[in-house]
Amino acid sequence: MLKSFTDQLGNQIQINFPPKRIVSLVPSQTELLFDLGLDEQIVGLTKFCIHPIEKFAAKQKVGGTKKLNLDVIRALQPDLIIGNKEENSRADIELLQQEFPVWMSDIYTLEDAGKTIDAIGALVDRQPEANYLNHLITAGFRDLQTLALQQKIDKTAAYIIWKEPYMLAGRNTFIHDVLTKIGLRNIITENRYPAMELSSLITLNPDFVFLSSEPYPFKEKHIEEIALALPNTKVMLVDGEMFSWYGSRLVKAVQYFFEFQRQLV
C-alpha cells in the first residue's frame, strides 16, 4: 500500500509500504537499518557503510556519501532512499528526489538522533525494534550524565576532526552535544567545524584535546605534536564513531563512554 511520510527537512514522500528495496547513503543509518533486521531489504549502501562488516561486502556500493554514483542507484530501482542533510551532497539528493522517494534526516543533538531512530523505525515498519534501541540509548546517556555530575568531571575539551588545517567540532554539531552529555565543556565557541591554527588552540588552553579516528585518521604519532605545544593539556585518541555516529551505534557508545569517563577524572 502507499503511505506518506514527512522527512526532517519538511519534504513529503510517498512510498510503497513497507519498502522492499532500500538504498542507504549514510554509514550510521545503514548500521541502524541492519540492526532493525532489514538485511534483505537493503540493496545499496556507500563504500563507507562498513558496519556490520560481515554484511558490507555482499551489498552493492553506490559511491561515497559526498559523491554518489547515480547510475548505480538508478539500476537498483529503490523504493526508498535514506540520506542525511550534512553527510550527503545537496546536488545529488535533489537529482535523486526527481526520480525516487528520498527521506532525509537532520541531526544536531542526541535528542534529534532519537527522533530519527523513531522516524526510520516507522518508515521501514520496525517501530518496536526502534523503540527498544531508543530505550537503551536514553537510559544509558541519562546514567552517563548522572555519573558526570557525581564525578565532577566539568572539564574543557577541544575535539579535532581534521589536520592541515586543523578543523574542530564547534557548536551546533552532534559531537558538541555528545561532549556536553558526558560532562565536558566544548572550548570552541564557533558553530559547525571551524579551522584553527595550533597557536589559537594554545591560547584556549583546554584541559583535553581529543583526536578523532575519523574522518581524519589520527594516530599515536599525532599526539606528540599537540602535546608538545600544550604541555598542560591531556591529548587523547578517541573513537570517532562513538562520538559522531547517531544510529544504533549509540547503544555501543554508552559502554564506551562509561569507560571513557574514568579517564577524565
Phi, psi and omega in degrees: 000155177276138180219141183259143177222154174245127182276184187278002171254005179088005179279134175264132177235158176235128183231156167287117188251136354283151182294144183245348180224096186252133170250125180250130188253008184221127184306312184293326179283329175297314178301319177301313181300318176297317181291340174277359175090027185256036182308314184287328185281335180284115181252344180208147179207170181276167179291349178263358182276068193273354180246136353285134190299329182289344179256346183297314187297328186280350186260150178292129178271139184244026181099198178262170183298324182267346182220087183277149173267097187294327180294322177295318179298316179300320181295332180284343180048058181291149171261000173200133173241134180239122181227193181214140184303314185285322190273339182251154180287131180301320181297316178299314183297317181297324176293316180294325180296337178287342186240335188222159171290120181240120178255126186245135173264162179211105196232128179231343184223168176299324178295321175300319180299319178298317178297323179292317178300316177300313184295318179292323175304316178293321183297326186248014176064044178225046185295316180300319180295319179295319179299320181293317177301315180296325176300313180297317183292313182298313180296319181296313181288333174296317178295321179298320179294320178297316179296322179300320178290316181296321183271359178052051182295291170038053179251160176268148183214151171237134185245112185261128181251348186208159181233144178058070000275163172296131174236139186237156175280119179258201179290166178061037174228156178297321180300317178303315182295320178297318178304314181293326182293332182261011171099013183253156176249118179292120184282349179273122184263345178287157177280155173063237190231076183290147171277148184209138173285152179299328179298324178290324178293324177299319179297322180289330174050060181290159174292323181228145165239126178254128176258116187281149177283348177206154002285336174273132184277073178299142180234179179304324183297336181279342180296318186300317182302315182283323180297324177295323182282332182235076186295339181264005183250139174273122182255129186224143167281138179228158180278106183299330179297323182290329181272338190233349178274127191246024175255222181291346175302337180297335175296314177292327181297327180303311179295320178303316184285333172301315178290320183297319181301329180298330181281348184267345185280000000 
